[in-house]
Amino acid sequence: MPRPTRADAHRNRVRLLAAARTRHRAEGRVPGLNELARDVGMGVGTVYRHFPTQRALEEGLAVEPLLRLVAVVRDAAAVGDPGEAFERAVRGSVALQVREVGLGEVVTAQDAVDPDVAAAKAELRSLGRALLEAAQKAEAVRPDVEPADVERLARGVEVAVRLAPERGRAAVLAAYLEVLLAGLRA
């Protein structure tokens, strides 16, 4: 049984994530662990105790957005029409990945170091597979599409939208989603 986290350790983790999130949003990248230690005025050892690797920090930043992504897909699954449910899940997923820098990287990574991330990804993949299979059974989505295809294509759209000027991203996102969904339809 894991020991409960001390209050000061919890506060340190919250401070580290807040500082990393600020830098991440401002610069579009996750800071290095040593850089993060300097930003918050903590010892490097403290940072490494919370995040032993850069990947652990990236996943720590992605936990909350990943849980929101699971909720988006779960809500889409509640829609009665399988084709509409699938499209709603794709649209919502890509839009959230565009807003949350780094989320797509965590979603498409093969494994996870954080148990909360691993559990959320497992649920996300299960929901996504069920939505895809239902949409294929209803002949709304091509039968040759695999869940991994949808995951990679959604990530591709996210990256392409990020390359667009910030002012026009909403229009680019809408256009690219239409292209993506048209290519997935049966």
C-alpha positions as CSV (number, residue, x, y, z in Angstrom):
1,M,0.0,0.0,0.0
2,P,1.5,3.4,-1.0
3,R,2.2,5.8,1.7
4,P,0.1,9.0,1.8
5,T,1.8,12.0,0.3
6,R,3.0,14.6,2.9
7,A,1.4,18.0,2.7
8,D,4.6,19.8,1.8
9,A,5.4,17.2,-0.9
10,H,2.0,17.7,-2.4
11,R,2.5,21.5,-2.3
12,N,5.8,21.1,-4.0
13,R,4.3,19.0,-6.8
14,V,1.5,21.5,-7.3
15,R,4.1,24.3,-7.5
16,L,6.2,22.4,-10.0
17,L,3.3,21.5,-12.2
18,A,2.0,25.2,-12.1
19,A,5.5,26.5,-13.1
20,A,5.9,23.9,-15.8
21,R,2.4,24.6,-17.2
22,T,3.1,28.4,-17.3
23,R,6.4,27.8,-19.2
24,H,4.7,25.3,-21.4
25,R,1.9,27.6,-22.4
26,A,4.2,30.6,-22.9
27,E,6.9,28.7,-24.9
28,G,5.1,25.8,-26.4
29,R,7.5,23.3,-24.7
30,V,7.8,21.5,-21.4
31,P,10.8,22.9,-19.5
32,G,13.7,20.6,-18.6
33,L,13.8,19.3,-15.1
34,N,16.9,21.4,-14.1
35,E,15.3,24.5,-15.7
36,L,12.1,23.8,-13.7
37,A,14.1,23.6,-10.5
38,R,15.6,27.0,-11.2
39,D,12.2,28.5,-12.1
40,V,10.7,27.5,-8.7
41,G,13.8,27.8,-6.6
42,M,13.8,24.2,-5.5
43,G,16.6,21.7,-5.4
44,V,17.0,19.5,-8.4
45,G,16.6,16.4,-6.2
46,T,13.2,17.6,-5.1
47,V,12.1,18.0,-8.8
48,Y,13.5,14.5,-9.7
49,R,11.7,12.9,-6.7
50,H,8.4,14.1,-8.2
51,F,9.3,13.6,-11.8
52,P,12.2,11.2,-12.3
53,T,12.2,11.7,-16.1
54,Q,11.2,14.4,-18.6
55,R,8.4,12.1,-19.7
56,A,7.0,11.8,-16.2
57,L,6.8,15.6,-16.1
58,E,5.0,15.7,-19.5
59,E,2.5,13.1,-18.3
60,G,2.0,15.0,-15.0
61,L,1.0,18.0,-17.1
62,A,-1.3,15.9,-19.2
63,V,-3.3,14.1,-16.5
64,E,-6.1,16.7,-16.1
65,P,-6.5,17.4,-19.9
66,L,-6.4,13.6,-20.5
67,L,-9.3,13.1,-18.1
68,R,-11.2,15.9,-19.9
69,L,-10.5,14.1,-23.1
70,V,-11.9,10.8,-21.7
71,A,-15.0,12.8,-20.7
72,V,-15.4,14.3,-24.2
73,V,-15.3,10.8,-25.8
74,R,-17.6,9.3,-23.1
75,D,-20.1,12.1,-23.8
76,A,-19.9,11.5,-27.5
77,A,-20.6,7.8,-26.9
78,A,-23.9,8.8,-25.3
79,V,-25.2,10.1,-28.7
80,G,-27.6,7.6,-30.2
81,D,-26.4,7.6,-33.8
82,P,-23.1,5.7,-34.1
83,G,-21.8,7.8,-37.0
84,E,-22.6,11.1,-35.2
85,A,-21.1,9.8,-32.0
86,F,-17.9,8.9,-33.7
87,E,-17.6,12.3,-35.5
88,R,-18.4,14.1,-32.3
89,A,-15.6,12.2,-30.5
90,V,-13.1,13.0,-33.2
91,R,-14.0,16.6,-33.4
92,G,-13.9,17.0,-29.6
93,S,-10.7,15.1,-29.2
94,V,-8.8,17.0,-31.9
95,A,-10.1,20.4,-30.6
96,L,-9.0,19.6,-27.1
97,Q,-5.6,18.4,-28.3
98,V,-5.1,21.7,-30.2
99,R,-5.9,23.7,-27.0
100,E,-3.7,21.6,-24.7
101,V,-0.1,21.6,-26.0
102,G,1.5,18.2,-25.3
103,L,-1.7,16.2,-24.9
104,G,-1.5,14.6,-28.3
105,E,2.0,13.4,-27.6
106,V,0.9,11.7,-24.4
107,V,-2.2,10.2,-26.1
108,T,-0.2,8.7,-29.0
109,A,2.7,7.4,-26.9
110,Q,2.7,3.6,-26.7
111,D,3.0,3.4,-23.0
112,A,2.8,5.6,-19.9
113,V,4.9,6.0,-16.8
114,D,2.2,7.6,-14.6
115,P,-0.4,5.1,-13.5
116,D,-3.2,7.7,-13.8
117,V,-2.2,8.4,-17.3
118,A,-2.0,4.7,-18.1
119,A,-5.5,4.1,-16.8
120,A,-7.0,7.1,-18.6
121,K,-5.3,6.1,-21.9
122,A,-6.7,2.5,-21.5
123,E,-10.2,3.9,-20.9
124,L,-9.8,6.3,-23.8
125,R,-8.7,3.6,-26.2
126,S,-11.5,1.3,-25.1
127,L,-14.1,4.0,-25.7
128,G,-12.5,4.9,-29.0
129,R,-12.5,1.3,-30.2
130,A,-16.1,0.8,-29.3
131,L,-17.1,4.1,-31.0
132,L,-15.2,3.1,-34.2
133,E,-16.6,-0.4,-34.3
134,A,-20.2,0.8,-33.8
135,A,-19.7,3.4,-36.6
136,Q,-18.2,0.8,-38.9
137,K,-21.1,-1.6,-38.1
138,A,-23.5,1.2,-39.0
139,E,-21.5,1.7,-42.2
140,A,-20.7,5.3,-41.3
141,V,-17.0,4.8,-41.2
142,R,-14.8,2.9,-43.6
143,P,-14.2,-0.8,-42.6
144,D,-10.5,-0.7,-43.2
145,V,-9.8,2.0,-40.5
146,E,-8.2,0.8,-37.3
147,P,-8.2,2.7,-33.9
148,A,-4.5,3.5,-34.2
149,D,-5.2,5.1,-37.6
150,V,-7.8,7.5,-36.0
151,E,-5.4,8.3,-33.2
152,R,-2.5,9.1,-35.6
153,L,-4.7,11.1,-38.0
154,A,-6.1,13.1,-35.1
155,R,-2.6,13.9,-34.0
156,G,-1.6,14.8,-37.5
157,V,-4.5,17.3,-37.7
158,E,-3.5,18.8,-34.3
159,V,0.1,19.3,-35.5
160,A,-1.0,20.8,-38.8
161,V,-3.3,23.2,-37.1
162,R,-0.5,24.4,-34.8
163,L,1.5,25.3,-37.9
164,A,-1.2,27.8,-38.9
165,P,-1.1,31.4,-37.7
166,E,-2.7,31.6,-34.3
167,R,-5.3,34.1,-35.5
168,G,-6.7,31.7,-38.1
169,R,-6.5,28.4,-36.2
170,A,-10.2,28.0,-35.6
171,A,-11.0,28.1,-39.3
172,V,-8.0,25.8,-40.2
173,L,-9.2,23.4,-37.5
174,A,-12.7,23.3,-38.9
175,A,-11.5,22.8,-42.4
176,Y,-9.0,20.0,-41.5
177,L,-11.5,18.2,-39.4
178,E,-13.9,18.2,-42.4
179,V,-11.2,16.7,-44.6
180,L,-10.3,14.1,-42.0
181,L,-13.9,13.1,-41.4
182,A,-14.6,12.9,-45.1
183,G,-11.7,10.5,-45.5
184,L,-12.9,8.3,-42.7
185,R,-16.5,8.1,-43.9
186,A,-17.7,4.9,-45.6
